[in-house]
Amino acid sequence: MRKHHVTWSVLAAFMIVGLLLSGCAGVSKASEDPGAGSADSEGVEEPTVEVEPKDYGVPADDANIINPIAADDGSLQRGEEIYSSSCVKCHGEEGRGDGSVGAILDPKPVDFRAEHVKELSDGELFYITTHGVEGSGMLAFTFFEEEDRWHLVNYMRTFQE
């Protein structure tokens, strides 16, 4: 009887890990910086995850697309709903790239507050959200309607305020 208990415990543990990883792909190693995200000497929060700026390969035509959805309360609410259900596990509650699953990804999820992310156009964020990022855990979010991806871009910008 004890053997079956251990077997079910191991199976349950694997199922829990699988559920945690379901929000992201490309899991490869545990975080090596457990102290990330600390406040500096003046109490100002610094970015949790240092991600080098990179070329996301966004075509110029896509980078120049203007967001057709106004960042009004309705859009931000819809963006937050999507973020909470599909992004928070990797990017964290405050968009720092420190979500529960993000901690074990390599490369780390982007911190939406980072300068190189602030410099991305809405078109670039939309493209990255739509197509994902090769070699990372960032999935292509084509399963969301186009309008919802624009709402998500609007919500991502709130982390930069």
Secondary structure, DSSP 8 states (H G I E B T S, - for coil): -HHHHHHHHHHHHHHHHHHHHTT---B----S-TTTT-B-TTS-B--SS----------HHHHT----S---HHHHHHHHHHHHHHTHHHH-TTSSS--TTGGGBSS----TTSHHHHTS-HHHHHHHHHH--TTSS----TTS-HHHHHHHHHHHHGGG-
